[in-house]
């Protein structure tokens, strides 16, 4: 009995990576995840943008909080583009993404690096540095939308 339990436990442990390979049940699930990830990015970005443009008072602690969040959430949506069928499922992603996946992934990497630079700038007290880092982040975001997001 003990031998059976140990063997079962080992086999179950070895098969976990097979089940953990994707958090998505299907391509539609991946798209919902992707959309939710981009909503998190949008929320944090818009709040930062409002402070940088002077629409709301600049709050250094809030800037840091948003920059920290962006550094984390900009890592999320990309795996949802690699789920089988994600290129054919509903959503607002253009087919050009999958036709130019290397360029798209390169832009995603740059976007994540921009978020890290924004996070670093937000740790300081120089609002001009935060504004410059945010501008680079936003510019990359827009460029990708212009090329890969359907209207």
NORRA-V129144 format. One record per pair of residues at least 6 apart in sequence whose ideal C-beta (glycine too) atoms are under 8 Angstrom apart, sorted by sequence separation. I is the first residue (numbers start at 1). GAP is how many residues later the second one is. D is the distance in Angstrom with one decimal. If there is no record, write none. Layout:
i:I gap:GAP d:D
i:I gap:GAP d:D
//
This chain:
i:24 gap:6 d:4.2
i:50 gap:6 d:4.8
i:51 gap:6 d:7.3
i:52 gap:6 d:7.6
i:80 gap:6 d:6.4
i:81 gap:6 d:8.0
i:87 gap:6 d:7.9
i:124 gap:6 d:7.7
i:51 gap:7 d:4.9
i:86 gap:7 d:8.0
i:97 gap:7 d:4.9
i:51 gap:8 d:6.6
i:87 gap:8 d:6.6
i:121 gap:8 d:4.4
i:122 gap:8 d:5.5
i:24 gap:9 d:6.5
i:121 gap:9 d:4.7
i:23 gap:10 d:7.3
i:87 gap:10 d:7.2
i:51 gap:11 d:6.9
i:87 gap:11 d:4.2
i:121 gap:11 d:7.3
i:122 gap:11 d:7.7
i:51 gap:12 d:6.1
i:81 gap:12 d:7.3
i:118 gap:12 d:7.2
i:121 gap:12 d:3.9
i:120 gap:13 d:7.6
i:121 gap:13 d:7.9
i:47 gap:15 d:7.2
i:48 gap:15 d:6.4
i:118 gap:15 d:4.2
i:81 gap:16 d:6.3
i:117 gap:16 d:5.0
i:118 gap:16 d:5.8
i:81 gap:17 d:7.7
i:48 gap:18 d:4.6
i:118 gap:18 d:7.9
i:47 gap:19 d:5.4
i:48 gap:19 d:7.0
i:114 gap:19 d:7.4
i:117 gap:19 d:7.0
i:118 gap:19 d:5.1
i:81 gap:20 d:7.8
i:117 gap:20 d:7.5
i:45 gap:21 d:7.8
i:44 gap:22 d:4.6
i:48 gap:22 d:7.6
i:114 gap:22 d:5.4
i:115 gap:22 d:6.2
i:81 gap:23 d:7.3
i:114 gap:23 d:4.1
i:44 gap:25 d:4.6
i:45 gap:25 d:6.7
i:44 gap:26 d:5.0
i:111 gap:26 d:7.4
i:114 gap:26 d:5.3
i:78 gap:27 d:7.1
i:40 gap:29 d:7.3
i:41 gap:29 d:6.6
i:44 gap:29 d:6.8
i:111 gap:29 d:5.2
i:78 gap:30 d:4.9
i:110 gap:30 d:5.6
i:111 gap:30 d:6.5
i:77 gap:31 d:8.0
i:41 gap:32 d:5.4
i:40 gap:33 d:4.4
i:41 gap:33 d:6.1
i:107 gap:33 d:6.8
i:111 gap:33 d:6.8
i:37 gap:36 d:6.3
i:40 gap:36 d:7.3
i:41 gap:36 d:7.7
i:107 gap:36 d:7.2
i:108 gap:36 d:7.8
i:74 gap:37 d:5.7
i:75 gap:37 d:5.9
i:107 gap:37 d:4.8
i:74 gap:38 d:4.8
i:37 gap:39 d:3.9
i:38 gap:39 d:5.8
i:37 gap:40 d:3.8
i:104 gap:40 d:7.6
i:71 gap:41 d:8.0
i:74 gap:41 d:4.3
i:107 gap:41 d:7.9
i:33 gap:43 d:7.8
i:34 gap:43 d:4.6
i:37 gap:43 d:7.2
i:33 gap:44 d:7.5
i:71 gap:44 d:4.8
i:104 gap:44 d:6.1
i:70 gap:45 d:4.5
i:71 gap:45 d:5.5
i:34 gap:46 d:3.8
i:33 gap:47 d:4.9
i:34 gap:47 d:7.0
i:71 gap:47 d:7.4
i:67 gap:48 d:7.6
i:70 gap:48 d:6.3
i:71 gap:48 d:4.2
i:31 gap:49 d:6.8
i:70 gap:49 d:7.0
i:30 gap:50 d:4.1
i:30 gap:51 d:7.8
i:67 gap:51 d:4.9
i:68 gap:51 d:5.9
i:96 gap:51 d:6.7
i:97 gap:51 d:5.0
i:34 gap:52 d:7.9
i:67 gap:52 d:4.4
i:96 gap:52 d:5.8
i:30 gap:53 d:3.9
i:94 gap:53 d:7.7
i:29 gap:54 d:8.0
i:67 gap:54 d:7.5
i:68 gap:54 d:7.7
i:94 gap:54 d:5.2
i:31 gap:55 d:6.5
i:67 gap:55 d:3.7
i:93 gap:55 d:6.5
i:94 gap:55 d:6.6
i:23 gap:56 d:7.9
i:24 gap:56 d:6.9
i:27 gap:56 d:5.4
i:30 gap:56 d:5.0
i:35 gap:56 d:7.2
i:66 gap:56 d:7.7
i:93 gap:56 d:6.7
i:94 gap:56 d:5.3
i:26 gap:57 d:7.7
i:27 gap:57 d:6.8
i:34 gap:57 d:7.2
i:92 gap:57 d:5.7
i:93 gap:57 d:7.0
i:27 gap:58 d:3.4
i:31 gap:58 d:5.3
i:64 gap:58 d:4.7
i:92 gap:58 d:4.5
i:24 gap:59 d:5.1
i:26 gap:59 d:6.9
i:27 gap:59 d:4.6
i:30 gap:59 d:7.5
i:31 gap:59 d:6.6
i:34 gap:59 d:7.7
i:63 gap:59 d:5.0
i:64 gap:59 d:6.6
i:92 gap:59 d:8.0
i:31 gap:60 d:4.4
i:22 gap:61 d:6.4
i:27 gap:61 d:7.0
i:28 gap:61 d:5.4
i:27 gap:62 d:4.0
i:28 gap:62 d:7.1
i:31 gap:62 d:8.0
i:60 gap:62 d:7.8
i:67 gap:63 d:7.8
i:60 gap:65 d:7.0
i:63 gap:67 d:6.1
i:70 gap:67 d:7.4
i:58 gap:69 d:6.4
i:48 gap:70 d:7.9
i:52 gap:78 d:7.0
i:52 gap:79 d:5.3
i:52 gap:82 d:5.4
i:49 gap:85 d:7.0
i:48 gap:86 d:5.9
i:49 gap:89 d:7.0
i:45 gap:92 d:7.6
i:45 gap:93 d:7.0
i:45 gap:96 d:7.1
i:41 gap:100 d:7.9
//
